[in-house]
Amino acid sequence: MRAFIYSALPVRVIFGRGTVSQVADEVRRLGLNRALVLSTPPQADQAGKLSTELGQLSAGVFTHATMHTPVDITEQALQVTQQRNVDCLIALGGGSTTGLSKALALRTDLPQIAVPTTYAGSEATPILGQLERGQKTTLRDLKVLPEVIIYDIDLTLTLPAALSVTSGINAIAHAAEALYSSDANPVTTQLALNGFSALVGALPKIICDPTDGEARSEALYGAWACGTCLGSVGMALHHKLCHVLGGSFDLPHAETHTVLLPHVVAYNQLAAPAAAQRIADALGAADAANGLISLVRQLGAPTALRDIGMPE
Ligand code: NAD
């Protein structure tokens, strides 16, 4: 065993089915009573339902979360938190909603309860990317790490199959880069392999039946494991390329990860042969990059940047 450093992140994780019903208990446990429920516009109904269920504990909803966390939306939401005397944030949705919650927490230090509905993994990280004047910048700060994550498998059943696949490959990308991270350690390596395998097993089943509860459970567990790796060790070439392309050309986040990952792994596999071998083994393939491109094709996901809106 080589020398290593591992820093565990302080977050409470609740995982199961129907767990969204525990949000109120968690708000009370934190000693709070004015929660603002955040979502994207398509998930406004879900946010409204949760707000209603919270009753007296809710300070209402803000449903304008947007991909890449544009600062002007954060500023609108900030005004709402101040006007309504909000003391707690609840992010119901994918990485875009979690991003808005984190951006608000950075500015206010409000406690956050994340209820993730995709596999992006942002809820498990102290990382925030923000978009201002066409430039995306990223920071790491424990202030933005949610205090509580409530994973509810039932909420993921409606995630469309195509987005489930690309979001799942977004999570797989966290695991892949954690394996060759400069601060990789035995804890994150095991979690990465665990999460990687869970997603590789679950995604083909979700394509066949998006309501397959067992497969959804595996995938959401994988998302937690991969997201925890993303939050714990530094990422590399793949994440930086996705970040620059996504922020500069407003490309969809999960799809950008899906297109780039096989190419970045191909580029890196000679330099990181042990990690590449582990990726290949997890895919049951002879070669990591070819195994990944086969997986992407098998799942019917995009393989070219031009197909997801990248201008020539
Ligand atoms: P997203 O949050 O934008 O969600 C994509 C779409 O799917 C949205 O329209 C959303 O409303 C819808 N959706 C989400 N869950 C659904 C469900 N269960 N059923 C039906 N529809 C659902 O996409 P994403 O890929 O989760 O997040 C991308 C964003 O997250 C990017 O801005 C990215 O930079 C950020 N991100 C940040 C980190 C981090 O650690 N800071 C990590 C990963 C991603």
Residues whose N, C-alpha, C, O or C-beta is under 5 A from the ligand:
A	BS01	NAD	T40 P42 Q43 M67 H68 T69 G93 G94 G95 S96 T97 T117 T118 A120 G121 S122 T125 I127 L128 G129 L155 T156 T158 L159 P160 H253 A254
